[in-house]
């Protein structure tokens, strides 16, 4: 390949030990985790200690020729800010790490101030987790809006995953109206296999909003490789907002329990539904510009022993 690939949605953690909606998530052995009342294969089984480290991911990235990755967060993994601060300092040209505030309870504004002071250039909110059993937390609450104004002022990017369909689209529209210079990345390709997913995609009609495809192979898992339905959805999204507003993401490492890391973008490279120019934009160039990744490394292709 004569272009650079950027992964706009991946995860790292040293261990999982947290609760979401009163249900436990905890690292086990052999890549498994206790996940909300059942045992799930959270990682590939060869990651026996449950440590999803930057070094293991870098090995996968080098093999798959992925120059850089945006490390996002999710409440199901617990807050990983301390580890990701170290990762950002250690590998500044390979990772852009998002800090995460716990928006499920008061205190997100001073926490955001602290993360920005520590050098985080992006903050993540898994907004789909704000529809709590004890009551919904709105993205447009006074404290959250105060945080978004601070992020706009400091030029801190907002990475956000939304609940299915249009459930939280109106809240994002209000944030955009209040903070028009805030850069926003919408994750999980708008929850593309759910009804009204296009409403999330249309948010990218705003100048500083982008859509990333982290988790798209999970959402189309039933049809599996080569994910023809995912390709059709990417083309539909492009027809709504333009290919320049869309970015590839893998949702590593959860998705590679089912497929290899390279397979999470290889189906796009081999597809006949996108032009070469569209593939260059979607797989890396759009993310390079949006996330301001100016020192992308060039990685050689390494042959497999089976070739």
URVENQUI-V325570 format. One record per residue. N is the residue number from 0. SS is DSSP state (helix for helix, strand for strand, loop for the rest). OMEGA is omega in radians with two decimals (none if undefined). Layout:
n->N ss->SS omega->OMEGA
n->N ss->SS omega->OMEGA
//
This chain:
n->0 ss->loop omega->-3.14
n->1 ss->loop omega->3.07
n->2 ss->loop omega->-3.09
n->3 ss->loop omega->3.11
n->4 ss->strand omega->3.11
n->5 ss->strand omega->3.09
n->6 ss->strand omega->-3.04
n->7 ss->strand omega->-3.11
n->8 ss->strand omega->3.09
n->9 ss->strand omega->-3.08
n->10 ss->loop omega->3.00
n->11 ss->loop omega->3.01
n->12 ss->strand omega->3.04
n->13 ss->loop omega->3.02
n->14 ss->loop omega->3.06
n->15 ss->loop omega->3.08
n->16 ss->strand omega->-3.01
n->17 ss->strand omega->3.06
n->18 ss->strand omega->3.01
n->19 ss->strand omega->-3.09
n->20 ss->loop omega->3.09
n->21 ss->loop omega->-3.12
n->22 ss->strand omega->-2.99
n->23 ss->strand omega->2.92
n->24 ss->strand omega->-3.06
n->25 ss->strand omega->3.11
n->26 ss->strand omega->3.02
n->27 ss->loop omega->3.12
n->28 ss->loop omega->3.03
n->29 ss->loop omega->3.13
n->30 ss->loop omega->-3.11
n->31 ss->strand omega->3.03
n->32 ss->strand omega->2.88
n->33 ss->strand omega->-3.01
n->34 ss->strand omega->3.02
n->35 ss->loop omega->3.02
n->36 ss->loop omega->3.09
n->37 ss->strand omega->3.09
n->38 ss->strand omega->3.14
n->39 ss->strand omega->3.08
n->40 ss->strand omega->-3.06
n->41 ss->loop omega->-3.10
n->42 ss->loop omega->2.98
n->43 ss->loop omega->-3.00
n->44 ss->loop omega->3.11
n->45 ss->loop omega->3.03
n->46 ss->loop omega->-2.85
n->47 ss->loop omega->-3.07
n->48 ss->loop omega->3.12
n->49 ss->loop omega->-3.13
n->50 ss->loop omega->-3.13
n->51 ss->strand omega->-2.93
n->52 ss->loop omega->3.09
n->53 ss->helix omega->-3.09
n->54 ss->helix omega->3.08
n->55 ss->helix omega->3.13
n->56 ss->helix omega->3.12
n->57 ss->helix omega->3.08
n->58 ss->helix omega->3.06
n->59 ss->helix omega->3.14
n->60 ss->helix omega->3.14
n->61 ss->helix omega->3.13
n->62 ss->helix omega->-3.09
n->63 ss->helix omega->3.13
n->64 ss->loop omega->3.06
n->65 ss->strand omega->-2.98
n->66 ss->strand omega->-3.07
n->67 ss->strand omega->3.14
n->68 ss->strand omega->3.00
n->69 ss->strand omega->-3.14
n->70 ss->strand omega->3.12
n->71 ss->loop omega->-3.11
n->72 ss->loop omega->3.12
n->73 ss->loop omega->-3.11
n->74 ss->helix omega->-3.13
n->75 ss->helix omega->3.10
n->76 ss->helix omega->-3.01
n->77 ss->loop omega->3.12
n->78 ss->loop omega->-3.08
n->79 ss->loop omega->-3.03
n->80 ss->helix omega->-3.10
n->81 ss->helix omega->3.13
n->82 ss->helix omega->-3.08
n->83 ss->helix omega->3.02
n->84 ss->helix omega->3.09
n->85 ss->helix omega->-3.14
n->86 ss->helix omega->-3.14
n->87 ss->helix omega->3.14
n->88 ss->helix omega->-3.06
n->89 ss->helix omega->-3.05
n->90 ss->loop omega->-3.02
n->91 ss->loop omega->-3.13
n->92 ss->loop omega->-3.11
n->93 ss->loop omega->-3.06
n->94 ss->strand omega->2.84
n->95 ss->strand omega->-3.02
n->96 ss->strand omega->3.07
n->97 ss->loop omega->2.89
n->98 ss->strand omega->3.13
n->99 ss->strand omega->3.03
n->100 ss->loop omega->3.07
n->101 ss->loop omega->-3.08
n->102 ss->loop omega->-3.14
n->103 ss->loop omega->-3.12
n->104 ss->loop omega->3.13
n->105 ss->loop omega->3.07
n->106 ss->loop omega->-3.09
n->107 ss->helix omega->-3.09
n->108 ss->helix omega->3.10
n->109 ss->helix omega->3.09
n->110 ss->helix omega->3.09
n->111 ss->helix omega->3.08
n->112 ss->helix omega->-3.13
n->113 ss->helix omega->-3.13
n->114 ss->helix omega->3.12
n->115 ss->helix omega->3.11
n->116 ss->helix omega->3.13
n->117 ss->loop omega->3.05
n->118 ss->loop omega->3.09
n->119 ss->loop omega->-3.13
n->120 ss->loop omega->3.13
n->121 ss->strand omega->3.09
n->122 ss->strand omega->-3.09
n->123 ss->strand omega->2.98
n->124 ss->strand omega->3.01
n->125 ss->strand omega->-2.94
n->126 ss->helix omega->3.09
n->127 ss->helix omega->3.13
n->128 ss->helix omega->-3.13
n->129 ss->helix omega->3.07
n->130 ss->strand omega->-2.97
n->131 ss->strand omega->3.12
n->132 ss->loop omega->-3.13
n->133 ss->loop omega->3.11
n->134 ss->strand omega->-3.08
n->135 ss->strand omega->3.00
n->136 ss->loop omega->-3.07
n->137 ss->loop omega->3.06
n->138 ss->loop omega->-3.10
n->139 ss->loop omega->3.06
n->140 ss->loop omega->-3.06
n->141 ss->helix omega->-3.10
n->142 ss->helix omega->3.13
n->143 ss->helix omega->3.12
n->144 ss->helix omega->3.06
n->145 ss->helix omega->3.10
n->146 ss->helix omega->-3.12
n->147 ss->helix omega->3.07
n->148 ss->helix omega->3.08
n->149 ss->helix omega->3.14
n->150 ss->helix omega->3.08
n->151 ss->helix omega->-3.13
n->152 ss->helix omega->-3.07
n->153 ss->helix omega->-3.11
n->154 ss->loop omega->3.10
n->155 ss->loop omega->-3.08
n->156 ss->strand omega->3.04
n->157 ss->strand omega->3.00
n->158 ss->strand omega->-3.02
n->159 ss->strand omega->2.97
n->160 ss->strand omega->-3.06
n->161 ss->loop omega->3.03
n->162 ss->loop omega->-3.07
n->163 ss->loop omega->2.99
n->164 ss->loop omega->-3.04
n->165 ss->loop omega->-3.03
n->166 ss->loop omega->-3.07
n->167 ss->loop omega->-3.11
n->168 ss->helix omega->3.13
n->169 ss->helix omega->3.11
n->170 ss->helix omega->3.10
n->171 ss->helix omega->3.09
n->172 ss->helix omega->3.13
n->173 ss->helix omega->3.09
n->174 ss->helix omega->3.14
n->175 ss->helix omega->3.13
n->176 ss->helix omega->-3.14
n->177 ss->helix omega->-3.03
n->178 ss->loop omega->-3.02
n->179 ss->loop omega->-3.14
n->180 ss->loop omega->3.13
n->181 ss->loop omega->3.06
n->182 ss->loop omega->-3.06
n->183 ss->strand omega->3.03
n->184 ss->strand omega->3.12
n->185 ss->strand omega->-3.04
n->186 ss->loop omega->3.04
n->187 ss->helix omega->3.11
n->188 ss->helix omega->3.09
n->189 ss->helix omega->-3.04
n->190 ss->loop omega->-2.84
n->191 ss->loop omega->-3.12
n->192 ss->loop omega->3.13
n->193 ss->loop omega->3.10
n->194 ss->loop omega->3.09
n->195 ss->loop omega->3.14
n->196 ss->helix omega->-3.12
n->197 ss->helix omega->-3.13
n->198 ss->helix omega->3.05
n->199 ss->helix omega->3.13
n->200 ss->helix omega->-3.09
n->201 ss->helix omega->3.06
n->202 ss->helix omega->-3.13
n->203 ss->helix omega->2.98
n->204 ss->helix omega->3.01
n->205 ss->loop omega->-2.96
n->206 ss->loop omega->-2.98
n->207 ss->loop omega->3.13
n->208 ss->strand omega->3.07
n->209 ss->strand omega->3.10
n->210 ss->strand omega->3.06
n->211 ss->strand omega->-2.91
n->212 ss->loop omega->3.09
n->213 ss->loop omega->3.13
n->214 ss->loop omega->-3.07
n->215 ss->helix omega->3.09
n->216 ss->helix omega->3.00
n->217 ss->helix omega->-3.10
n->218 ss->helix omega->3.10
n->219 ss->loop omega->-3.08
n->220 ss->loop omega->-3.09
n->221 ss->loop omega->3.13
n->222 ss->loop omega->3.04
n->223 ss->loop omega->-3.08
n->224 ss->loop omega->0.16
n->225 ss->loop omega->2.97
n->226 ss->loop omega->-3.11
n->227 ss->helix omega->3.12
n->228 ss->helix omega->3.09
n->229 ss->helix omega->3.12
n->230 ss->helix omega->3.11
n->231 ss->helix omega->3.13
n->232 ss->helix omega->3.10
n->233 ss->helix omega->3.11
n->234 ss->helix omega->3.10
n->235 ss->helix omega->3.12
n->236 ss->helix omega->3.12
n->237 ss->helix omega->3.12
n->238 ss->helix omega->-3.13
n->239 ss->helix omega->-3.01
n->240 ss->helix omega->-3.07
n->241 ss->loop omega->-3.12
n->242 ss->helix omega->-3.12
n->243 ss->helix omega->3.12
n->244 ss->helix omega->-3.02
n->245 ss->strand omega->-3.08
n->246 ss->strand omega->3.11
n->247 ss->loop omega->3.00
n->248 ss->loop omega->-3.01
n->249 ss->loop omega->-2.93
n->250 ss->loop omega->3.02
n->251 ss->strand omega->0.05
n->252 ss->loop omega->-3.03
n->253 ss->helix omega->-3.07
n->254 ss->helix omega->-3.07
n->255 ss->helix omega->2.88
n->256 ss->helix omega->-3.12
n->257 ss->loop omega->-3.12
n->258 ss->loop omega->3.05
n->259 ss->loop omega->3.12
n->260 ss->loop omega->3.13
n->261 ss->loop omega->3.13
n->262 ss->helix omega->-3.11
n->263 ss->helix omega->2.96
n->264 ss->helix omega->-3.07
n->265 ss->helix omega->3.13
n->266 ss->helix omega->3.09
n->267 ss->helix omega->3.13
n->268 ss->helix omega->-3.04
n->269 ss->loop omega->-3.08
n->270 ss->loop omega->3.06
n->271 ss->loop omega->-3.11
n->272 ss->loop omega->3.12
n->273 ss->loop omega->3.05
n->274 ss->loop omega->3.09
n->275 ss->helix omega->3.13
n->276 ss->helix omega->3.11
n->277 ss->helix omega->3.12
n->278 ss->helix omega->3.11
n->279 ss->helix omega->3.13
n->280 ss->helix omega->-3.02
n->281 ss->helix omega->-3.03
n->282 ss->helix omega->-3.12
n->283 ss->helix omega->-2.99
n->284 ss->helix omega->3.12
n->285 ss->helix omega->3.14
n->286 ss->helix omega->3.13
n->287 ss->helix omega->-3.12
n->288 ss->helix omega->-3.02
n->289 ss->helix omega->-3.12
n->290 ss->loop omega->3.09
n->291 ss->loop omega->-3.14
n->292 ss->loop omega->-2.93
n->293 ss->loop omega->-3.07
n->294 ss->loop omega->-3.09
n->295 ss->loop omega->-3.13
n->296 ss->loop omega->3.02
n->297 ss->loop omega->-3.05
n->298 ss->loop omega->-3.13
n->299 ss->loop omega->3.02
n->300 ss->loop omega->3.12
n->301 ss->loop omega->-3.13
n->302 ss->loop omega->2.98
n->303 ss->loop omega->3.06
n->304 ss->loop omega->-3.11
n->305 ss->loop omega->-3.12
n->306 ss->loop omega->none
//
